[in-house]
């Protein structure tokens, strides 16, 4: 795509809007198909625009990518969003984007953190790529919205090159909890497990960094996207230097009509660039009693929940997912839903034992009482719903960005076999994928 063809497309849509006649409350989506074979960074393009919020989603299989700008309509809950889609079934390709934080899913959380960690919205613009096919979708919410849509289009820019690089140093680093608090907390958790109140609990840590200068949210994600493979990469930016990113390997579920695909990703060992060493660690991971047990708890939890809403549940053999810095045990779980309801799927499946613990309620209560920070979007879900297809990833390997202040989040599944020191090493390994993108000068 050239600058000329880009602005030609924009002007053609503007002319169409000037002539468009719609009802006061009529919702429409204007779709245009871009030339195949366009190869450039849509994340780069997104970062050059003046409109916020900016949202970006890159599928871990590499064949899907969405760049999203602005908000046309928003919803208070996933149920409201689902109802809107059913009312507008003529817009079969319409996707409602969802960012639902850990705090919002926790009925015990306080009002401010609960409200601030959820967004359900229809964007003004979505540029969606699947393989080499790209669609340009502009959403219009009623007759009065046309003029705003025209102003929006007139202010879009044609730019695809990053002029900034991620050249920053870590000045200070602080942990919540610190190591001594971590050991105390894990000892307390293991005591709860041995008493029979819980089987597993996922305890997390916030790593607060102060950098040498403010960073761009989109540049941070781009740097991660270049090196962290087999990950969903997503971002929501509220300004150039403020937002949330994640490079997560973990899918909550993919729904295609009545078919649902989930997975149990739990059990971890460090990776290595040496193939022989990496393979030896893989073999250890597959045989390790603690990691196998931790993964099995997640499998059983997902399957028990799926029985409420589906049939024909299939569980794959144990596999190992190898990432840049760590390796995980994984078992894929497929099922046939009774009804294609995303609100029911989310209610049943989230939070899984891989991000919370098991049983769900006592594990969540333990975390609420004992974790010394608010998770916000860490451990939450990010994805989209539509009538035919929906998909959600779990927000792990993530960071909250606010200028030169960055919080990294990581967690470890604690069972009765857990050792506090080894779990501390594990959560350190899990944040390397993002922390290593900065130079350390402390």
N, C-alpha and C positions, 0 to 999 in steps of 0.2 A: 504494500500500500504506500502510495506517495501522499505528500501534503495536498496536492491537487485533487486526488481522488477522495481523500478524507473530507475535505471541505465541500466537495461536490455532493457527497452523500448527505452531509449536514444540511446544506442548502436545499436539497431535494426534499428532505423531511420537513424543514421549516415551511416551504411552499405548500406542502401537503397539509400541515397543521392550520395554516391560514384559511384553507378552504374547508376544513373539517367541520362537520355538523354533528354534534352529539348532545345527548340529554344532560341535564344538570348533574345527575348522580350516576351517569353511565361510566363504566370503567372499560378502557380499551388498552391494548398493547400493540404498538406498531413495530413490526419485525422486518428487518432487512438482512440480507445474506451477503457477507463480504467475500471477496475473492479467496479461493483456496490457495494454500501454499504461503500465506503470510507468516513469516517467521521473525518475530521480535518479542520483546518483553512487554506484555500487557501490564505487568506490575510497574514497570518503568513509566508507561503511559499514564497509569492511574496516579502516580505520585506527582505528576506535573499539573494536575487539575486543581482548580481553586475550590471545588465543592467537597464538603464533608457531611457525614462520615464516608470514608473510603473503605471498601471491603474487598478482600482478595481471597480466593480459594483455588488451590492447586491440588488435584487428586494425586494420591500416592502412586497410582499406575501411570501417571504422566500424560494420559490422553485427554483429561478434562481440566479446564481452567476457566474461572469466572472473575471478571473485574467489574466491580459494582460501585455506583456513585449515587449518593443522595437517598432520600426517603420520600416516597409518595404516600404511603399508608403504613400505619403501625398497629400492633395488636397487643392486648394485655396478657394474652395467654396463648398456648398452643391450640387450645380448643377453639378460641375465637379465630385464629388463623385458619384452622381446618374448616371451620364453618364458612369462611369467606371463599375458600377454594370451591366448596360444594355449590355455593351460590353463583359462582362464575365458571361453571364447568365448560363454557364455550372457549375459555382461555386455557386450553389443555396443557400448554407449555409453561404456564405461569409458575414461578417458584417464589416461595416466601422464605427468606433467610432467617435463621434462628441462631442467636447467641444466648444460651441459658447457663448462667454461672452456677457454681456449686452452692452459693449462698441462697439463690432463688429456689433451688430444689430442696432446701432444708427448711422445713416448716418451723423450726425452732430459732431461725436466724432473725436478728433485729431488722426493723423496717428499712433503714437507709441502705444497708448492704444488700438486703433482699431485692429492693427496687432497682438499685444501680447496676445489677449484674445480669439484667435480662433485656434482650432486644428481639422483637419479632417484626420484620418489616418487608415491604415491597419496595424495591429501589426505584429511583427515577430511571436509571440506565443500567442495563446489564449487558456486558459483552462476553459471550459464552463461546468457548472453543471445545469441540470434541473431535479428536484426531486433527484433521486439517480444515474442518468445517467450522466457520465462525458466524454467529448471529449477533446482530445489533438490535437490542430490544428496548424500546422506550415506553414507559408506562405513563398513562394519563388517567387521572382520577376526576372525571367530571368536566363539564364545560368550562368552569372558571379556572381550571388547572392548565388550560392550553397556553395561556399567555406566559405562565411561569415556565412551562416546558420550552417555549421558544427562547426565552432569555437564557435558560440553561444551555440549550444547544449552541446559541450564539457565543457562549463563553468557553466552550470546549476547545482544548488546545491539541495541536498535532505535535507530539514530542515523545521520543522513545529512548533517549539516551540518558543514563545517569551521569550527572556531572560531579556527584559527590562520592567519596569512598568511605568505608568504615574504618577510618584511622583514628582510633581512640585507645586510651589506656585505662586500666582499672586503678583508681586512686585508693579507694577503701573498700573493704568487704566485711559484711557482718551477717551472722546467722541467727535465725529465729526458728527453732530453739538452737542454742549453742551446743557444743558437744556434751558438756556435763548435763545440761537439761535434757538433751536427747537420750542419753543413757538412763536417766531417771524416768523419763516418759516411757521408754521401751520396757524397762523393768516393770513399771506399773501395768503396761498393756499385757505383758506376758503373764503377770499375776492374774489379770482378768480372764485371760484365755485359759489358764490352768484351773481357774475356778469354774469354768464351764459357761460363763456368761456370753462369751464370743468365741468364734473359731479363728477369726482373722480380722485384723484392722490395718488399714493403710495410713501410716503416719507420714506427714509431709513436713518439708522445711522450706522456708523462704530465705533466699540468699539476696541480701540488699547490696547493690553495687553503686558506688559513685564513680562516674567516669570523668575523664579529663575534659570533656566537652559534650554538649548535647548531641544526640544522634537522631537521624531520620528513621522513623518506624519502618518505612518501606525499604530503606537501604539495609537495615538490620535483617529483615526477612529475606531479602535478595541474597545477602551473604550466606545465610543459613541454607537457602534453597540450592545454592551451588554445591554444597558439600554434604548435606544430609539427605541421603537417598532413601527410597521406600517410605516416604513420609507425606502426610497431608500437610501442606504449608498454607497457613491462613493468617490474615491480618485484619484488624479493624483499627483505623486511624481516625482520631477526632481532630487532629491537627498534624502538622508535619512532624512534630516531636512528641506527640502524645498518643498512646494506643496500646494495643495488645497483639502479640504474635505467638504462634505456636508452630512447631515442626514435629508433629506427632505421628507415630506409626500405628496408633490404635483406633480402629473403627468400633463405634458402638453398634450400628447396624446399617445395612443397605436394604431398602424395600423396593421391590419391583412388582407392583400390583399386590398379589397375595404371597409372593415369595420373599422370605426374609433371610438375610445373611449376616450373622454376627460372628464373634470370635472371643476366645479367652486368651488374652495376652498377659501372662504373668509368669514370673521366674526369670532371673537375670544373671548373666555373667558378662564380664568385660570382654570386648572384642580385641583383636590385634591385627596389625597390618601384615604380620607374618602368617601365611596361610597354615603352616604346620601348627603353630601355637594356637591360632584361632580354632582350628579343628579339634585340638586336644581339649580346649575349654568347652567347645560344643558338646563333645562326648561326655565331659564331666557334668554339664548342665542337664543333659538328658537322664543321667543316672542319679543325680543328687536328690536325696529324699526330701529335703526341705522345699526345694523349688518345685518338684513334682507335686507335692502336697498342696503348695500354694496355688498352683495352676488348677489342680483338681477342684479346689474350693470354688474357684471362679466358674469352671465348667458346670458344676452342680448347681450353682446359684442361677446362672443364665437359663439352664434347662428347666429348673423348677419354676422360674418366672414365665418361661415360654409356654409351659403347659396350660397356663391360664388363658392364653389367647391364640394358640396354634395347635397344629398336629404334625405328624410325620417329621419328628425332630431327628436330624442326622448330625453325628459328631465325628469329625475326622480324626485320624491318628495324630499323635503329637509331632509337631514340626518345630524347627528353629528358625526364627526370623533374625537375620543378621543385619544390623545397622552399622553406622560408621564407628560408634564407640562402644556399643553393647550388643549382646545377643539375648533374645527372649524366647521362652517356650511359648508355643501358640497352638491352639486347636480351633479349627473352624467349625461353626455351628450353623446349620441351615434348618429352616422350618417353613411350613405352610400356614399362613395366618387364616383365622376364621373370618375376619373382616379386615379390610385395608385401612386401619385407623392408627395414625401416628401418635395421637394423644395416648392411646392405650399402650402402644409399643413403648413409648417413653416412660409412662407410668410404671410399667412392669420391669423394664430393663435397666432403668437408671435410678440411682447409681449402682453400678455393678460391684461385685466383690473385688474387682481389680483396682478400683479407685476409692472405694469406701471400706469394705470389709464384709464379714458375714457372721451372724445374721445382720441384715441391713440396719434395722432400727437401733439395736444396742451399740453396734459399731459406730454409727453416725453420732449417737449421743456421747460416746466416749470422746470422739474427735471434737465435738462442740465444746465439751467441758475442758479439754486438755490441750488442744493445739493453740500455741501462743500467737496466732495471726489469723486474719481473715483470708480464706482462699480466693474469694472473689471469682474470677473466671478460671482459675486453675482447677482442674478436675471437672469443669463443666462440659457442656456439649456445644458443638458448632457445626452447622450444616444447613440443610434446606428441606422443605417439604413441597410436594406437588401432588396432583391427583394420582399420577401413575408411578412416580419414583420419588423416593426420599432417601437421604443419607446423612449420617451424623458421625463425627469423629469426637474422641475424647481429648480435651485440652490439657495434654501433658507436654513435657519438654517445651515449656512456654515462658513468656516474659511479659511483664508490665513495664511500659516505657513512659517516663515523664521527664523529658529533657535529658539531663545528664544523670538522672537517677533511674536505675533499672533493677527490678526484682525478678529473680529467677526462681522457679519452683520445681521441686522434685519430691517424690515419695517412695516409700518402701512398704511392701506387704509383710506384716508382722504375724508370725505364727509361733507356736510353742517351741519350735526349733531355732528361732531367730537369735542372733548374737548382735548386741548393740553396735559394736565396733564394725562388724562386717556390713551391717545395714547402713552405717554412716558412709562407709566406702562406696556402697552401691549408689546412694543418692548423690555422692560427689561425681561418680562416673556418669550418671544420668544427665547432669547439667553441663558436662563437657561439650556436648554438641552445640550449645549456644555460648557458653563462657569462653571457649577457645577462640571465638571470633574476635575477641578483644585482646590487645597486648596487655600483659601484666607487668606493672612497674612498681608494685607496692614494696 
